[in-house]
Amino acid sequence: MILLLALISGLLVGLGWAGWQHRPYQAPALQSTWLAFVAFFPQIVVAYWPATRHLLPDWLASIALLISLILFAAFAWRNRHLPGMPILLAGLALNFIVIVANGGWMPISPQTASRLTGNDILGLMSLGSRFGQKDILLLSQNTHFEFLADRLLLPAWFPYQVAFSLGDVLVSLGIFWLLAHPSVKARIPPKERVHLDYI
Amino acid sequence: MKNTFTRFSMLASKINRQHIQIVLAILALAMLVLGIGAPADGGAGIR
């Protein structure tokens, strides 16, 4: 949800800025867009679609997740020239490192998870079991690169609770910048525009 | 009926290639962030 919030915020800022300058909003000129659709498919099966997410054994699902991340990395690398994409790539790299180092899933500690579900529900789960869409419950001391795991939380008083990683923060910043930036270009004065048309 | 069809035709004519490109780009980027991000959502009121 926080990732989509960053995307929508960036889009709104970009649209607002374009409207302020009386120019149409320019979408980022993405290359190999098809790759994003292909890369997302394994994640629909193993993480997002409730009917299929438990069909595959966890080891196979984690491999599918890693393949998906590699395809997304290829897509992001192909578009690395776009503003914001280097930040997004850095976030992807951090998430990839911690996911690979912990068996193909994003680790989350029971302490952090208890803030999301409550202790009673968490008590029914065992260590090493899947939590949420792409997470796995692991003790902090058994987690590799623990500082890159889902360990950041919103303030307790905030009505919506989510645990996220340093990589997620960079991904959010990158996508915000990417969508807010494309319309931020110097406006060509009308006279020069006519001149350029003749050229 | 005819009126509805006319309205629909006018609306469709306003959707140009650039609009479709924007929608495709946003869709691809939404998939990218959902795909590479891994936050654990607790939602609202679950604590």
gemmi code that builds the backbone of each chain (N, CA, C; Angstrom):
import gemmi

chains = {
    "A": [
        ("MET", (0.824, -1.213, 0.000), (0.000, 0.000, 0.000), (0.861, 1.268, 0.000)),
        ("ILE", (1.952, 1.278, 0.813), (2.783, 2.483, 0.863), (3.474, 2.719, -0.483)),
        ("LEU", (3.746, 1.629, -1.195), (4.408, 1.766, -2.495), (3.451, 2.397, -3.505)),
        ("LEU", (2.203, 1.942, -3.477), (1.206, 2.515, -4.384), (0.900, 3.962, -4.011)),
        ("LEU", (0.969, 4.248, -2.722), (0.748, 5.615, -2.245), (1.835, 6.545, -2.802)),
        ("ALA", (3.083, 6.065, -2.802), (4.190, 6.851, -3.362), (3.985, 7.061, -4.858)),
        ("LEU", (3.516, 6.010, -5.539), (3.274, 6.108, -6.982), (2.172, 7.127, -7.277)),
        ("ILE", (1.074, 7.030, -6.536), (-0.059, 7.944, -6.764), (0.343, 9.388, -6.413)),
        ("SER", (1.105, 9.550, -5.315), (1.550, 10.894, -4.929), (2.434, 11.507, -6.021)),
        ("GLY", (3.367, 10.713, -6.524), (4.252, 11.200, -7.583), (3.472, 11.592, -8.823)),
        ("LEU", (2.488, 10.761, -9.161), (1.657, 11.038, -10.343), (0.862, 12.328, -10.156)),
        ("LEU", (0.300, 12.504, -8.959), (-0.496, 13.713, -8.688), (0.379, 14.965, -8.748)),
        ("VAL", (1.588, 14.871, -8.182), (2.511, 16.018, -8.233), (2.879, 16.319, -9.692)),
        ("GLY", (3.179, 15.259, -10.444), (3.526, 15.443, -11.860), (2.388, 16.069, -12.648)),
        ("LEU", (1.158, 15.552, -12.421), (-0.012, 16.097, -13.124), (-0.273, 17.542, -12.706)),
        ("GLY", (-0.133, 17.803, -11.402), (-0.360, 19.157, -10.892), (0.638, 20.140, -11.462)),
        ("TRP", (1.895, 19.707, -11.534), (2.944, 20.588, -12.052), (2.742, 20.861, -13.541)),
        ("ALA", (2.361, 19.809, -14.263), (2.104, 19.965, -15.707), (0.914, 20.911, -15.919)),
        ("GLY", (-0.132, 20.723, -15.103), (-1.313, 21.590, -15.211), (-0.983, 23.034, -14.884)),
        ("TRP", (-0.135, 23.224, -13.887), (0.294, 24.571, -13.474), (1.015, 25.273, -14.618)),
        ("GLN", (1.755, 24.484, -15.392), (2.514, 25.060, -16.502), (1.752, 24.997, -17.838)),
        ("HIS", (0.479, 24.586, -17.770), (-0.382, 24.491, -18.961), (0.244, 23.619, -20.041)),
        ("ARG", (0.785, 22.510, -19.625), (1.360, 21.567, -20.587), (0.800, 20.172, -20.318)),
        ("PRO", (0.689, 19.348, -21.352), (0.205, 17.985, -21.097), (1.236, 17.183, -20.299)),
        ("TYR", (0.764, 16.280, -19.470), (1.666, 15.449, -18.672), (2.367, 14.443, -19.578)),
        ("GLN", (3.662, 14.352, -19.418), (4.442, 13.401, -20.221), (4.730, 12.154, -19.379)),
        ("ALA", (4.244, 11.021, -19.851), (4.541, 9.773, -19.140), (6.013, 9.431, -19.330)),
        ("PRO", (6.640, 8.768, -18.347), (8.035, 8.360, -18.537), (8.156, 7.474, -19.778)),
        ("ALA", (9.175, 7.747, -20.569), (9.367, 6.975, -21.811), (10.035, 5.643, -21.484)),
        ("LEU", (9.204, 4.693, -21.071), (9.732, 3.389, -20.653), (10.109, 2.537, -21.863)),
        ("GLN", (11.155, 1.753, -21.672), (11.540, 0.783, -22.704), (11.248, -0.623, -22.187)),
        ("SER", (10.948, -1.522, -23.101), (10.654, -2.931, -22.764), (9.576, -3.055, -21.686)),
        ("THR", (8.470, -2.339, -21.896), (7.371, -2.373, -20.924), (6.841, -3.799, -20.721)),
        ("TRP", (6.885, -4.585, -21.779), (6.385, -5.959, -21.701), (7.079, -6.759, -20.606)),
        ("LEU", (8.355, -6.388, -20.346), (9.144, -7.127, -19.361), (8.524, -7.011, -17.961)),
        ("ALA", (7.949, -5.852, -17.653), (7.319, -5.652, -16.344), (6.106, -6.573, -16.189)),
        ("PHE", (5.340, -6.733, -17.269), (4.158, -7.601, -17.220), (4.572, -9.064, -17.045)),
        ("VAL", (5.626, -9.459, -17.772), (6.123, -10.841, -17.654), (6.670, -11.080, -16.246)),
        ("ALA", (7.413, -10.098, -15.734), (8.050, -10.242, -14.415), (7.020, -10.329, -13.288)),
        ("PHE", (5.898, -9.658, -13.485), (4.899, -9.618, -12.412), (4.090, -10.916, -12.325)),
        ("PHE", (4.015, -11.627, -13.433), (3.166, -12.822, -13.467), (3.494, -13.844, -12.364)),
        ("PRO", (4.783, -14.222, -12.169), (5.062, -15.191, -11.095), (4.611, -14.695, -9.719)),
        ("GLN", (4.674, -13.391, -9.511), (4.280, -12.850, -8.204), (2.770, -12.893, -8.001)),
        ("ILE", (2.026, -12.766, -9.099), (0.570, -12.907, -8.985), (0.261, -14.302, -8.467)),
        ("VAL", (0.972, -15.287, -9.032), (0.711, -16.691, -8.667), (1.129, -16.990, -7.223)),
        ("VAL", (2.336, -16.562, -6.842), (2.864, -16.999, -5.539), (2.598, -16.025, -4.390)),
        ("ALA", (2.209, -14.792, -4.703), (2.069, -13.819, -3.615), (0.712, -13.111, -3.576)),
        ("TYR", (0.195, -12.711, -4.716), (-0.947, -11.798, -4.681), (-2.314, -12.465, -4.872)),
        ("TRP", (-2.381, -13.540, -5.659), (-3.683, -14.156, -5.940), (-3.989, -15.172, -4.843)),
        ("PRO", (-5.012, -14.893, -4.006), (-5.261, -15.769, -2.850), (-5.501, -17.234, -3.230)),
        ("ALA", (-6.107, -17.450, -4.397), (-6.449, -18.825, -4.785), (-5.218, -19.658, -5.144)),
        ("THR", (-4.122, -18.990, -5.533), (-2.963, -19.759, -6.019), (-1.737, -19.635, -5.116)),
        ("ARG", (-1.754, -18.715, -4.171), (-0.517, -18.412, -3.450), (-0.007, -19.553, -2.575)),
        ("HIS", (-0.884, -20.505, -2.255), (-0.413, -21.639, -1.457), (-0.394, -22.940, -2.259)),
        ("LEU", (-0.557, -22.805, -3.570), (-0.536, -24.006, -4.413), (0.876, -24.574, -4.527)),
        ("LEU", (1.847, -23.667, -4.673), (3.224, -24.120, -4.844), (3.885, -24.314, -3.486)),
        ("PRO", (4.773, -25.309, -3.391), (5.539, -25.428, -2.145), (6.420, -24.192, -1.959)),
        ("ASP", (6.741, -23.893, -0.710), (7.455, -22.642, -0.422), (8.786, -22.521, -1.166)),
        ("TRP", (9.499, -23.654, -1.300), (10.812, -23.574, -1.966), (10.662, -23.174, -3.435)),
        ("LEU", (9.593, -23.694, -4.071), (9.352, -23.383, -5.482), (8.849, -21.938, -5.621)),
        ("ALA", (8.019, -21.538, -4.671), (7.494, -20.170, -4.683), (8.625, -19.157, -4.512)),
        ("SER", (9.599, -19.488, -3.656), (10.706, -18.552, -3.444), (11.579, -18.438, -4.701)),
        ("ILE", (11.722, -19.560, -5.425), (12.480, -19.502, -6.690), (11.740, -18.619, -7.698)),
        ("ALA", (10.416, -18.783, -7.764), (9.603, -17.958, -8.674), (9.743, -16.476, -8.322)),
        ("LEU", (9.788, -16.205, -7.027), (9.938, -14.817, -6.556), (11.295, -14.245, -6.989)),
        ("LEU", (12.332, -15.050, -6.874), (13.673, -14.590, -7.256), (13.766, -14.361, -8.766)),
        ("ILE", (13.165, -15.273, -9.541), (13.164, -15.096, -11.001), (12.450, -13.789, -11.356)),
        ("SER", (11.332, -13.565, -10.682), (10.571, -12.340, -10.916), (11.420, -11.104, -10.596)),
        ("LEU", (12.143, -11.140, -9.488), (12.987, -9.995, -9.101), (14.095, -9.750, -10.128)),
        ("ILE", (14.661, -10.841, -10.655), (15.723, -10.691, -11.659), (15.156, -10.040, -12.935)),
        ("LEU", (13.945, -10.471, -13.326), (13.312, -9.876, -14.514), (12.997, -8.393, -14.277)),
        ("PHE", (12.537, -8.079, -13.070), (12.267, -6.669, -12.744), (13.567, -5.856, -12.745)),
        ("ALA", (14.640, -6.485, -12.271), (15.939, -5.792, -12.273), (16.362, -5.479, -13.711)),
        ("ALA", (16.126, -6.434, -14.613), (16.454, -6.210, -16.030), (15.631, -5.050, -16.594)),
        ("PHE", (14.354, -5.022, -16.232), (13.471, -3.936, -16.689), (13.949, -2.583, -16.154)),
        ("ALA", (14.266, -2.549, -14.861), (14.713, -1.285, -14.249), (16.058, -0.852, -14.832)),
        ("TRP", (16.939, -1.817, -15.061), (18.257, -1.495, -15.633), (18.121, -0.938, -17.041)),
        ("ARG", (17.185, -1.516, -17.790), (16.929, -1.064, -19.171), (16.450, 0.396, -19.177)),
        ("ASN", (15.818, 0.812, -18.074), (15.275, 2.176, -17.982), (16.044, 3.040, -16.990)),
        ("ARG", (17.301, 2.682, -16.766), (18.078, 3.354, -15.717), (18.354, 4.822, -16.017)),
        ("HIS", (18.181, 5.245, -17.276), (18.430, 6.632, -17.647), (17.314, 7.576, -17.173)),
        ("LEU", (16.179, 7.009, -16.776), (15.049, 7.853, -16.357), (15.296, 8.423, -14.961)),
        ("PRO", (14.805, 9.631, -14.704), (15.007, 10.224, -13.363), (14.323, 9.383, -12.291)),
        ("GLY", (15.005, 9.178, -11.194), (14.427, 8.393, -10.100), (14.747, 6.911, -10.190)),
        ("MET", (15.038, 6.449, -11.411), (15.263, 5.013, -11.581), (16.532, 4.529, -10.869)),
        ("PRO", (17.617, 5.318, -10.821), (18.786, 4.856, -10.050), (18.468, 4.640, -8.563)),
        ("ILE", (17.622, 5.511, -7.990), (17.236, 5.345, -6.574), (16.413, 4.066, -6.428)),
        ("LEU", (15.502, 3.883, -7.371), (14.660, 2.685, -7.360), (15.514, 1.428, -7.510)),
        ("LEU", (16.520, 1.492, -8.376), (17.423, 0.351, -8.573), (18.194, 0.033, -7.286)),
        ("ALA", (18.588, 1.087, -6.581), (19.293, 0.881, -5.302), (18.379, 0.165, -4.305)),
        ("GLY", (17.116, 0.576, -4.253), (16.136, -0.078, -3.369), (15.929, -1.530, -3.758)),
        ("LEU", (15.852, -1.768, -5.060), (15.696, -3.139, -5.560), (16.892, -3.990, -5.132)),
        ("ALA", (18.092, -3.419, -5.262), (19.309, -4.159, -4.897), (19.298, -4.523, -3.413)),
        ("LEU", (18.910, -3.583, -2.556), (18.882, -3.860, -1.114), (17.868, -4.959, -0.778)),
        ("ASN", (16.672, -4.855, -1.361), (15.663, -5.894, -1.115), (16.121, -7.241, -1.661)),
        ("PHE", (16.766, -7.216, -2.820), (17.237, -8.461, -3.442), (18.280, -9.141, -2.550)),
        ("ILE", (19.202, -8.344, -2.026), (20.262, -8.902, -1.167), (19.657, -9.604, 0.047)),
        ("VAL", (18.753, -8.917, 0.738), (18.209, -9.500, 1.978), (17.288, -10.690, 1.676)),
        ("ILE", (16.591, -10.637, 0.553), (15.699, -11.750, 0.188), (16.526, -12.985, -0.185)),
        ("VAL", (17.560, -12.791, -1.000), (18.414, -13.926, -1.394), (19.113, -14.519, -0.173)),
        ("ALA", (19.589, -13.638, 0.705), (20.346, -14.108, 1.875), (19.478, -14.862, 2.881)),
        ("ASN", (18.157, -14.726, 2.752), (17.270, -15.377, 3.717), (16.316, -16.367, 3.045)),
        ("GLY", (16.830, -17.047, 2.049), (16.094, -18.159, 1.445), (14.986, -17.777, 0.498)),
        ("GLY", (15.035, -16.570, -0.050), (14.044, -16.196, -1.067), (12.838, -15.452, -0.528)),
        ("TRP", (12.874, -15.101, 0.768), (11.746, -14.347, 1.345), (12.271, -13.165, 2.139)),
        ("MET", (11.416, -12.148, 2.288), (11.793, -10.975, 3.085), (11.572, -11.300, 4.565)),
        ("PRO", (12.630, -11.244, 5.372), (12.449, -11.589, 6.790), (11.753, -10.477, 7.581)),
        ("ILE", (10.984, -10.923, 8.555), (10.347, -9.997, 9.499), (10.411, -10.679, 10.875)),
        ("SER", (10.759, -9.914, 11.887), (10.892, -10.507, 13.216), (9.515, -10.631, 13.879)),
        ("PRO", (9.357, -11.576, 14.810), (8.070, -11.700, 15.516), (7.686, -10.408, 16.242)),
        ("GLN", (8.694, -9.690, 16.753), (8.403, -8.432, 17.454), (7.740, -7.428, 16.501)),
        ("THR", (8.307, -7.311, 15.306), (7.738, -6.377, 14.318), (6.373, -6.871, 13.855)),
        ("ALA", (6.286, -8.167, 13.594), (5.023, -8.739, 13.094), (3.891, -8.585, 14.105)),
        ("SER", (4.242, -8.604, 15.395), (3.192, -8.498, 16.415), (2.516, -7.136, 16.380)),
        ("ARG", (3.221, -6.140, 15.878), (2.626, -4.805, 15.739), (1.562, -4.789, 14.632)),
        ("LEU", (1.671, -5.757, 13.713), (0.755, -5.779, 12.572), (-0.460, -6.669, 12.827)),
        ("THR", (-0.243, -7.782, 13.489), (-1.346, -8.744, 13.632), (-1.850, -8.865, 15.063)),
        ("GLY", (-1.040, -8.492, 16.011), (-1.406, -8.754, 17.402), (-0.782, -10.070, 17.834)),
        ("ASN", (-0.542, -10.214, 19.121), (0.155, -11.400, 19.623), (-0.676, -12.677, 19.532)),
        ("ASP", (-2.004, -12.545, 19.636), (-2.836, -13.756, 19.620), (-2.778, -14.474, 18.275)),
        ("ILE", (-2.843, -13.702, 17.180), (-2.755, -14.322, 15.846), (-1.336, -14.816, 15.600)),
        ("LEU", (-0.374, -13.996, 16.026), (1.029, -14.364, 15.811), (1.397, -15.646, 16.553)),
        ("GLY", (0.737, -15.863, 17.698), (0.996, -17.073, 18.481), (0.662, -18.350, 17.727)),
        ("LEU", (-0.207, -18.247, 16.729), (-0.588, -19.424, 15.939), (0.426, -19.731, 14.840)),
        ("MET", (1.347, -18.804, 14.624), (2.339, -18.996, 13.548), (3.647, -19.493, 14.125)),
        ("SER", (4.336, -20.288, 13.325), (5.634, -20.783, 13.794), (6.760, -20.042, 13.093)),
        ("LEU", (7.916, -20.042, 13.719), (9.081, -19.394, 13.112), (9.407, -20.086, 11.786)),
        ("GLY", (9.751, -19.279, 10.799), (10.077, -19.846, 9.489), (8.875, -19.963, 8.575)),
        ("SER", (7.677, -19.625, 9.084), (6.491, -19.721, 8.223), (6.278, -18.406, 7.478)),
        ("ARG", (5.545, -18.492, 6.397), (5.296, -17.301, 5.582), (4.390, -16.345, 6.330)),
        ("PHE", (4.685, -15.052, 6.140), (3.895, -14.016, 6.796), (3.535, -12.982, 5.741)),
        ("GLY", (2.249, -12.756, 5.541), (1.840, -11.797, 4.514), (2.154, -12.330, 3.126)),
        ("GLN", (2.508, -11.424, 2.225), (2.696, -11.853, 0.839), (4.079, -12.404, 0.552)),
        ("LYS", (5.126, -11.690, 1.007), (6.475, -12.122, 0.642), (7.382, -12.259, 1.845)),
        ("ASP", (6.831, -12.216, 3.033), (7.671, -12.228, 4.241), (7.750, -13.613, 4.858)),
        ("ILE", (8.774, -13.751, 5.700), (8.949, -14.979, 6.460), (9.306, -14.578, 7.889)),
        ("LEU", (8.709, -15.291, 8.853), (8.962, -14.978, 10.265), (10.318, -15.539, 10.673)),
        ("LEU", (11.224, -14.666, 11.073), (12.554, -15.101, 11.515), (12.979, -14.264, 12.715)),
        ("LEU", (13.641, -14.925, 13.647), (14.203, -14.171, 14.765), (15.302, -13.249, 14.253)),
        ("SER", (15.421, -12.078, 14.873), (16.422, -11.100, 14.404), (17.821, -11.695, 14.375)),
        ("GLN", (18.144, -12.493, 15.423), (19.506, -13.044, 15.490), (19.757, -14.122, 14.425)),
        ("ASN", (18.694, -14.638, 13.819), (18.863, -15.647, 12.761), (18.706, -15.048, 11.360)),
        ("THR", (18.604, -13.742, 11.310), (18.376, -13.077, 10.025), (19.677, -12.509, 9.468)),
        ("HIS", (19.950, -12.814, 8.219), (21.108, -12.217, 7.554), (20.721, -10.819, 7.062)),
        ("PHE", (21.628, -9.896, 7.174), (21.380, -8.488, 6.786), (20.097, -7.961, 7.449)),
        ("GLU", (20.016, -8.147, 8.742), (18.796, -7.790, 9.468), (18.416, -6.322, 9.282)),
        ("PHE", (19.436, -5.470, 9.111), (19.145, -4.037, 8.947), (18.426, -3.733, 7.636)),
        ("LEU", (18.408, -4.722, 6.705), (17.705, -4.519, 5.428), (16.325, -5.186, 5.421)),
        ("ALA", (15.967, -5.818, 6.523), (14.688, -6.555, 6.586), (13.517, -5.595, 6.809)),
        ("ASP", (12.311, -6.158, 6.841), (11.113, -5.361, 7.155), (11.121, -5.060, 8.649)),
        ("ARG", (11.779, -3.985, 9.027), (11.906, -3.664, 10.457), (11.472, -2.239, 10.779)),
        ("LEU", (11.166, -1.463, 9.750), (10.721, -0.082, 9.982), (9.200, -0.059, 10.120)),
        ("LEU", (8.731, 0.735, 11.051), (7.294, 0.803, 11.321), (6.824, 2.251, 11.369)),
        ("LEU", (5.571, 2.440, 11.061), (4.972, 3.767, 11.237), (4.710, 3.971, 12.733)),
        ("PRO", (4.545, 5.213, 13.197), (4.260, 5.429, 14.621), (3.030, 4.633, 15.070)),
        ("ALA", (3.063, 4.185, 16.319), (1.995, 3.308, 16.839), (0.617, 3.970, 16.780)),
        ("TRP", (0.580, 5.307, 16.879), (-0.711, 5.996, 16.878), (-1.317, 6.085, 15.474)),
        ("PHE", (-0.502, 5.771, 14.449), (-0.986, 5.888, 13.072), (-2.033, 4.802, 12.800)),
        ("PRO", (-3.180, 5.157, 12.194), (-4.254, 4.167, 12.039), (-3.916, 2.994, 11.117)),
        ("TYR", (-2.980, 3.217, 10.197), (-2.618, 2.146, 9.263), (-1.226, 1.641, 9.605)),
        ("GLN", (-1.088, 0.358, 9.829), (0.206, -0.196, 10.224), (0.830, -1.019, 9.100)),
        ("VAL", (2.105, -0.794, 8.890), (2.839, -1.516, 7.854), (4.303, -1.596, 8.269)),
        ("ALA", (4.924, -2.731, 7.982), (6.364, -2.870, 8.227), (7.062, -2.835, 6.886)),
        ("PHE", (8.130, -2.069, 6.797), (8.801, -1.937, 5.513), (10.312, -1.890, 5.717)),
        ("SER", (11.018, -2.047, 4.611), (12.483, -2.134, 4.658), (13.111, -0.849, 4.128)),
        ("LEU", (14.425, -0.758, 4.302), (15.165, 0.378, 3.744), (15.027, 0.384, 2.214)),
        ("GLY", (15.038, -0.806, 1.637), (14.853, -0.924, 0.185), (13.506, -0.381, -0.249)),
        ("ASP", (12.460, -0.654, 0.529), (11.120, -0.141, 0.201), (11.099, 1.393, 0.218)),
        ("VAL", (11.850, 1.976, 1.161), (11.910, 3.445, 1.248), (12.515, 4.009, -0.043)),
        ("LEU", (13.616, 3.386, -0.489), (14.271, 3.868, -1.709), (13.387, 3.654, -2.935)),
        ("VAL", (12.694, 2.510, -2.967), (11.781, 2.249, -4.093), (10.686, 3.320, -4.127)),
        ("SER", (10.149, 3.656, -2.961), (9.086, 4.672, -2.889), (9.598, 6.038, -3.346)),
        ("LEU", (10.802, 6.401, -2.888), (11.380, 7.692, -3.295), (11.629, 7.721, -4.804)),
        ("GLY", (12.142, 6.605, -5.316), (12.452, 6.522, -6.748), (11.217, 6.658, -7.617)),
        ("ILE", (10.148, 5.949, -7.248), (8.935, 5.989, -8.087), (8.271, 7.367, -7.983)),
        ("PHE", (8.346, 7.971, -6.793), (7.778, 9.313, -6.628), (8.508, 10.288, -7.555)),
        ("TRP", (9.834, 10.223, -7.523), (10.633, 11.144, -8.334), (10.411, 10.904, -9.823)),
        ("LEU", (10.327, 9.646, -10.185), (10.147, 9.282, -11.598), (8.851, 9.856, -12.162)),
        ("LEU", (7.774, 9.782, -11.387), (6.480, 10.245, -11.902), (6.268, 11.738, -11.706)),
        ("ALA", (6.918, 12.294, -10.693), (6.750, 13.731, -10.449), (7.633, 14.533, -11.397)),
        ("HIS", (8.701, 13.936, -11.876), (9.709, 14.665, -12.628), (9.446, 14.859, -14.117)),
        ("PRO", (8.851, 13.885, -14.836), (8.831, 14.002, -16.299), (8.260, 15.308, -16.829)),
        ("SER", (7.301, 15.887, -16.113), (6.703, 17.116, -16.635), (7.516, 18.347, -16.237)),
        ("VAL", (8.542, 18.157, -15.416), (9.343, 19.291, -14.975), (10.427, 19.571, -16.018)),
        ("LYS", (10.071, 20.304, -17.017), (11.014, 20.674, -18.059), (10.843, 22.164, -18.323)),
        ("ALA", (11.886, 22.773, -18.810), (11.793, 24.202, -19.102), (10.773, 24.416, -20.220)),
        ("ARG", (9.881, 25.366, -20.007), (8.872, 25.638, -21.022), (9.479, 26.485, -22.136)),
        ("ILE", (9.213, 26.084, -23.370), (9.747, 26.843, -24.494), (8.826, 28.023, -24.756)),
        ("PRO", (9.356, 29.245, -24.774), (8.499, 30.396, -25.045), (7.836, 30.265, -26.417)),
        ("PRO", (6.578, 30.752, -26.568), (5.837, 30.582, -27.822), (6.600, 31.044, -29.061)),
        ("LYS", (7.336, 32.159, -28.971), (8.041, 32.672, -30.156), (9.094, 31.674, -30.632)),
        ("GLU", (9.857, 31.146, -29.654), (10.903, 30.184, -29.999), (10.308, 28.920, -30.573)),
        ("ARG", (9.109, 28.561, -30.046), (8.459, 27.346, -30.521), (8.133, 27.473, -32.013)),
        ("VAL", (7.646, 28.652, -32.426), (7.325, 28.889, -33.835), (8.607, 28.792, -34.659)),
        ("HIS", (9.670, 29.372, -34.128), (10.950, 29.343, -34.810), (11.439, 27.914, -35.013)),
        ("LEU", (11.294, 27.124, -33.940), (11.742, 25.728, -34.016), (10.913, 24.938, -35.014)),
        ("ASP", (9.624, 25.286, -35.137), (8.778, 24.585, -36.093), (9.287, 24.732, -37.519)),
        ("TYR", (9.836, 25.907, -37.820), (10.350, 26.136, -39.176), (11.607, 25.319, -39.430)),
        ("ILE", (12.383, 25.112, -38.365), (13.608, 24.316, -38.508), (13.213, 22.865, -38.718)),
    ],
    "B": [
        ("MET", (-30.729, 6.136, -26.507), (-29.730, 5.146, -26.948), (-28.718, 5.795, -27.898)),
        ("LYS", (-29.309, 6.519, -28.874), (-28.459, 7.180, -29.861), (-27.580, 8.238, -29.183)),
        ("ASN", (-28.229, 8.916, -28.211), (-27.521, 9.943, -27.458), (-26.344, 9.354, -26.679)),
        ("THR", (-26.599, 8.216, -26.061), (-25.546, 7.531, -25.293), (-24.398, 7.137, -26.214)),
        ("PHE", (-24.765, 6.602, -27.365), (-23.745, 6.179, -28.333), (-22.897, 7.364, -28.792)),
        ("THR", (-23.564, 8.495, -29.029), (-22.844, 9.700, -29.462), (-21.868, 10.155, -28.384)),
        ("ARG", (-22.356, 10.122, -27.129), (-21.483, 10.526, -26.013), (-20.275, 9.602, -25.908)),
        ("PHE", (-20.545, 8.312, -26.059), (-19.467, 7.328, -25.962), (-18.448, 7.543, -27.082)),
        ("SER", (-18.960, 7.834, -28.280), (-18.065, 8.061, -29.428), (-17.185, 9.286, -29.195)),
        ("MET", (-17.812, 10.328, -28.621), (-17.039, 11.552, -28.347), (-15.949, 11.293, -27.316)),
        ("LEU", (-16.326, 10.504, -26.297), (-15.364, 10.174, -25.238), (-14.211, 9.344, -25.806)),
        ("ALA", (-14.567, 8.375, -26.642), (-13.548, 7.508, -27.234), (-12.597, 8.293, -28.130)),
        ("SER", (-13.152, 9.293, -28.823), (-12.299, 10.077, -29.728), (-11.295, 10.934, -28.953)),
        ("LYS", (-11.632, 11.214, -27.676), (-10.712, 12.025, -26.869), (-9.547, 11.190, -26.332)),
        ("ILE", (-9.731, 9.873, -26.296), (-8.661, 9.000, -25.809), (-7.665, 8.801, -26.950)),
        ("ASN", (-6.559, 9.449, -26.864), (-5.588, 9.313, -27.941), (-4.446, 8.398, -27.519)),
        ("ARG", (-3.480, 8.291, -28.373), (-2.363, 7.382, -28.146), (-1.585, 7.744, -26.875)),
        ("GLN", (-1.479, 9.046, -26.630), (-0.711, 9.481, -25.453), (-1.368, 9.003, -24.158)),
        ("HIS", (-2.714, 9.042, -24.127), (-3.417, 8.568, -22.927), (-3.143, 7.098, -22.691)),
        ("ILE", (-3.170, 6.327, -23.774), (-2.929, 4.885, -23.651), (-1.498, 4.636, -23.177)),
        ("GLN", (-0.561, 5.426, -23.697), (0.843, 5.284, -23.274), (1.001, 5.582, -21.787)),
        ("ILE", (0.295, 6.618, -21.321), (0.383, 6.967, -19.900), (-0.170, 5.825, -19.039)),
        ("VAL", (-1.323, 5.306, -19.442), (-1.941, 4.214, -18.666), (-1.022, 2.991, -18.633)),
        ("LEU", (-0.449, 2.643, -19.786), (0.456, 1.484, -19.840), (1.692, 1.708, -18.971)),
        ("ALA", (2.233, 2.922, -19.030), (3.432, 3.240, -18.237), (3.116, 3.160, -16.739)),
        ("ILE", (1.977, 3.705, -16.329), (1.603, 3.674, -14.907), (1.383, 2.234, -14.447)),
        ("LEU", (0.740, 1.457, -15.322), (0.482, 0.045, -14.998), (1.799, -0.721, -14.826)),
        ("ALA", (2.715, -0.497, -15.754), (4.022, -1.184, -15.679), (4.782, -0.758, -14.423)),
        ("LEU", (4.710, 0.527, -14.100), (5.431, 1.015, -12.911), (4.775, 0.527, -11.620)),
        ("ALA", (3.447, 0.407, -11.633), (2.756, -0.147, -10.457), (3.202, -1.587, -10.230)),
        ("MET", (3.303, -2.347, -11.315), (3.779, -3.731, -11.205), (5.217, -3.764, -10.710)),
        ("LEU", (6.026, -2.829, -11.203), (7.438, -2.777, -10.789), (7.551, -2.546, -9.282)),
        ("VAL", (6.859, -1.549, -8.768), (7.002, -1.252, -7.330), (6.385, -2.350, -6.455)),
        ("LEU", (5.254, -2.915, -6.916), (4.660, -4.015, -6.143), (5.550, -5.249, -6.206)),
        ("GLY", (6.240, -5.389, -7.337), (7.097, -6.561, -7.527), (8.392, -6.502, -6.757)),
        ("ILE", (9.013, -5.350, -6.700), (10.337, -5.269, -6.047), (10.233, -4.828, -4.593)),
        ("GLY", (9.130, -4.219, -4.223), (8.941, -3.845, -2.818), (8.405, -5.040, -2.044)),
        ("ALA", (8.671, -5.050, -0.741), (8.171, -6.173, 0.062), (7.725, -5.705, 1.445)),
        ("PRO", (6.832, -4.732, 1.497), (6.345, -4.333, 2.819), (5.324, -5.346, 3.332)),
        ("ALA", (5.202, -5.455, 4.647), (4.186, -6.335, 5.233), (3.070, -5.447, 5.747)),
        ("ASP", (1.915, -5.561, 5.098), (0.776, -4.717, 5.460), (0.010, -5.303, 6.627)),
        ("GLY", (-0.218, -4.474, 7.619), (-1.067, -4.900, 8.725), (-2.471, -4.374, 8.561)),
        ("GLY", (-2.597, -3.355, 7.715), (-3.895, -2.754, 7.492), (-4.308, -1.837, 8.624)),
        ("ALA", (-5.560, -1.437, 8.585), (-6.070, -0.527, 9.614), (-6.840, -1.311, 10.664)),
        ("GLY", (-6.598, -0.993, 11.902), (-7.372, -1.582, 12.986), (-7.012, -3.007, 13.350)),
        ("ILE", (-5.901, -3.543, 12.788), (-5.477, -4.898, 13.150), (-4.317, -4.771, 14.107)),
        ("ARG", (-4.572, -4.774, 15.360), (-3.489, -4.729, 16.337), (-3.916, -5.353, 17.641)),
    ],
}
model = gemmi.Model(1)
for chain_id, residues in chains.items():
    chain = gemmi.Chain(chain_id)
    for i, (resn, *xyz) in enumerate(residues, 1):
        res = gemmi.Residue()
        res.name, res.seqid = resn, gemmi.SeqId(i, " ")
        for name, pos in zip(("N", "CA", "C"), xyz):
            atom = gemmi.Atom()
            atom.name, atom.element = name, gemmi.Element(name[0])
            atom.pos, atom.b_iso = gemmi.Position(*pos), 0.0
            res.add_atom(atom)
        chain.add_residue(res)
    model.add_chain(chain)
structure = gemmi.Structure()
structure.add_model(model)
structure.setup_entities()
